[in-house]
Amino acid sequence: MADKLDFMREELAAAQAEKRYINIRTMDSPAGGWMVVDGKKVLNLCTNNYLGLANHPEIKAAAKQAVDEWGVGPAAVRTIAGTQRLHIACEGRLAAFKRVEAALLVQSGFCANQAAIPPLVGRDRATGQQDVIFSDRLNHASIIDGARLSGAKIIVYEHCDAADLEAKIEEHLPNYRRGLMVTDGVFSMDGDVAPLDELYEVAARHGVMTMVDDAHGEGVLGQGRGIVAHFGLEGQFDVEIGTLSKAFGVMGGVIAGSSLVVDYIRQKARPNLFSSALTPADTAACMAAVDHVERHPELVEKLWENAEYFKAGIQALGIDTGHTETPIVPVMLGNVKLAKAFSAKLFEYGVFAMALGFPTVPEGAARIRVMNTAAHTRDDLDQGLAIFERVARELGVI
Ligand SMILES: *Cc1c(COP(=O)(O)O)cnc(C)c1O
């Protein structure tokens, strides 16, 4: 008889054979402008550490102090055994930062979408009536999973296309109980920005709820306050999702909005009802990171300067950088095998940057994705660009 776990052996062997198997590199140092990866010191153009806060002394000090004051864990689910005052303080801090009435802190950005979407839309158990989600074609996996979990009908509209959103709303909304429009703020594969003002206008005009996931916009757009501030739409979106794991450098997710919406989600979100809160160290570090971003607008400026400099350097080599509008710089190579070979050679010469291919990005649009940060100096970037040039010549890209 075949072993019941043979399907796993077969799948892993197939993934190895087709070079889909994910080999995870081991970091031997904290995330920074430079990092020790698999025992080798490399220029880090790979992590989402936009403002260089992941290893910041002030933020580490806040975490250490919280361990001394509050211990290492929350010891229970908040709705069952109460919530530490620290978590409430952090939520107030996050709401103020986002200029909204209230915020709910959850375990991660991924978790925030699982938490927020099912309470908003789904299927009425008694009547069987279904709701509808209008979702950008390129939304993040955590939005897609949260949408699926809700049981609502998912209607995909074309990427960043407010006219298509409107057409889809007009076609489908009448067949459902209520609707939710959801979009990434910054799309992390291309670095492009959702036309939030247009999407908002369409959704609001049709009475559809609005939700934006700003994971790659916080600390980057709107002087660091994120995409909603960038468009001057503070307090307008029904739900703003955020993560503390990217520009803020820590861990955690946030669901922000009006007191009504946040109170409602707090009552219903399963990750809040059935999973313990963030640790005191994380929570205090998150607050310290938000303080730091507010007090240091020059970090956001440096991030953008670095990004512009790096992007111009790649373009000067005659390599396409796609249609990025943010510090994410896709170095477009086209062919997956080429992108993987490029990434491997970069690493050999001392640059850590990730190759992305199908199905993460469309077929024929493979690339090296460079994540710029404020942690890099001009000299770091010059070294990085010289290595990109060397690899591009060796592989016949230029
Ligand atoms: C990275 C990302 C997340 C996940 O955030 P974590 O805090 O790492 O779980 C969620 N949504 C979007 C759009 C992201 O880019």
The ligand as an ORCA input file, in Angstrom:
! r2SCAN-3c Opt
* xyz 0 1
  C       3.342     42.491      3.657
  C       1.889     42.674      3.498
  C       0.997     42.141      4.430
  C       1.456     41.250      5.555
  O       1.973     41.973      6.622
  P       2.655     41.179      7.833
  O       2.620     42.141      8.957
  O       4.029     40.816      7.384
  O       1.817     39.972      8.090
  C      -0.345     42.409      4.282
  N      -0.802     43.157      3.266
  C       0.032     43.673      2.327
  C      -0.535     44.508      1.231
  C       1.405     43.446      2.407
  O       2.223     43.953      1.503
*
